[in-house]
Amino acid sequence: MSPAALGGVVDRCSAFFEQVGPPDLDEKPPGPCTKELLGVVVEEQVVGLVDLLRGYPTPDVGFIGLLALDPAVRGRGLGRQAEALILKRLDVAKVRLAVNFINPRGKAFWESCGYRVIAERPLRAAEDPTPTCWLMQKRVRWF
């Protein structure tokens, strides 16, 4: 997936990123986890962006760093389809993600997919320890 195509999704989601700041698509936490950037493609058009970490914060956990969909395609079930494919791709026991407090619709979406809030925390603790997001988790399998 070309950086330009993925950047186009970020541009089309600018209203959200203006509130929370631009995504750092190169950011990866320290440690042995692996990172993938994927595009959501519909009719040969990149309409979404997925940022995944496998093995973060522990080997049995995957982390969805970002699922951004072009506003023009929201409400068509693509988010749920992407989430199902993400679970298969990560192939881990648990999946976590963080939802910014300014995004209650995002929180409701992830809750409808079976994720539950496990903590409130700062998005970037090194910059400011004040909680700014919900940390959510879904158990995918028990073994």
C-alpha positions in Angstrom: 0.0 0.0 0.0 1.5 3.3 -1.0 2.1 6.0 1.6 0.3 8.5 -0.7 -2.9 6.3 -0.8 -2.8 5.9 3.0 -2.2 9.7 3.4 -5.2 10.4 1.3 -7.4 8.6 3.9 -5.8 10.7 6.6 -6.6 13.9 4.6 -10.2 12.8 4.1 -10.5 12.2 7.9 -9.0 15.6 8.7 -11.9 16.7 10.9 -11.1 13.9 13.4 -7.4 14.4 13.2 -7.7 18.1 13.7 -9.1 17.3 17.2 -6.7 14.6 18.2 -3.6 15.4 16.2 -2.2 13.7 13.2 -1.4 9.9 13.4 2.2 8.9 13.6 2.1 6.0 11.2 5.8 5.2 11.9 5.4 5.0 15.6 6.0 1.6 17.2 6.4 0.9 20.9 9.7 -0.7 22.0 9.9 -4.4 22.3 9.4 -7.4 20.0 6.0 -6.5 18.6 5.4 -6.3 14.9 3.6 -3.5 13.1 1.4 -3.5 10.0 -0.2 -0.6 8.1 -3.1 -1.8 5.9 -5.5 -0.2 3.5 -9.3 -0.8 3.4 -10.0 -1.0 -0.4 -13.4 -0.8 -2.0 -13.7 -1.0 -5.8 -10.0 -0.3 -6.2 -10.2 2.9 -4.0 -8.4 3.1 -0.7 -11.1 4.2 1.7 -9.6 3.3 5.1 -6.5 2.8 7.1 -5.6 0.2 9.7 -2.6 0.4 12.0 -2.0 -2.9 13.8 0.5 -4.2 16.4 0.9 -7.9 17.0 2.4 -8.9 20.4 1.7 -5.6 22.2 1.8 -5.1 25.1 2.3 -8.9 25.7 2.8 -11.7 23.1 -0.9 -12.9 23.3 -2.3 -9.4 22.6 -2.9 -7.4 19.4 -3.5 -3.7 19.4 -5.5 -1.7 16.9 -3.7 1.6 16.8 -6.1 3.1 14.2 -9.1 2.2 12.1 -9.9 5.3 10.1 -12.6 5.2 7.4 -13.3 7.9 4.8 -16.5 9.7 6.0 -18.1 9.1 2.6 -18.1 5.3 3.2 -19.1 5.2 6.9 -22.4 3.5 7.8 -22.1 0.8 5.2 -20.8 -2.0 7.5 -17.1 -1.6 6.4 -16.0 -1.0 10.0 -17.4 -4.3 11.2 -16.0 -6.1 8.1 -12.6 -4.6 8.8 -12.8 -5.6 12.5 -13.5 -9.2 11.6 -10.6 -9.3 9.2 -8.3 -7.6 11.7 -9.1 -10.4 14.3 -8.2 -13.1 11.8 -5.0 -11.3 10.7 -3.8 -10.7 14.3 -4.6 -14.3 15.4 -4.1 -13.5 19.2 -6.1 -14.2 22.3 -7.0 -10.6 23.1 -7.3 -7.4 21.1 -6.9 -3.9 22.6 -7.4 -0.4 21.3 -7.7 3.1 22.7 -10.6 5.5 22.0 -10.2 9.2 22.6 -12.7 10.7 25.0 -13.8 13.1 22.3 -15.0 10.2 20.2 -18.0 8.6 22.0 -19.4 7.4 18.7 -16.2 5.4 18.2 -16.5 4.0 21.7 -20.1 2.9 21.0 -19.0 1.3 17.7 -16.3 -0.8 19.5 -18.7 -1.7 22.3 -21.1 -3.0 19.7 -18.3 -5.2 18.4 -17.8 -6.7 21.8 -15.0 -4.6 23.3 -15.2 -3.4 26.9 -13.5 -0.6 28.7 -10.7 -1.9 30.9 -9.1 1.4 31.9 -9.0 5.1 31.4 -5.5 6.4 30.6 -3.5 9.1 28.9 -2.9 8.6 25.2 0.7 9.5 25.6 1.6 9.3 29.3 5.1 10.8 28.8 3.5 14.1 27.6 0.7 14.4 30.1 -0.5 11.8 32.7 -4.2 13.1 32.5 -6.5 10.3 31.2 -7.7 11.2 27.7 -8.9 7.8 26.3 -10.6 4.6 27.1 -8.5 1.5 26.8 -10.8 -1.3 25.5 -10.3 -5.0 25.1 -12.0 -8.0 23.5 -11.1 -11.6 24.3 -11.0 -13.5 21.0 -10.1 -16.9 22.3 -9.4 -18.6 25.7 -6.4 -20.7 24.8 
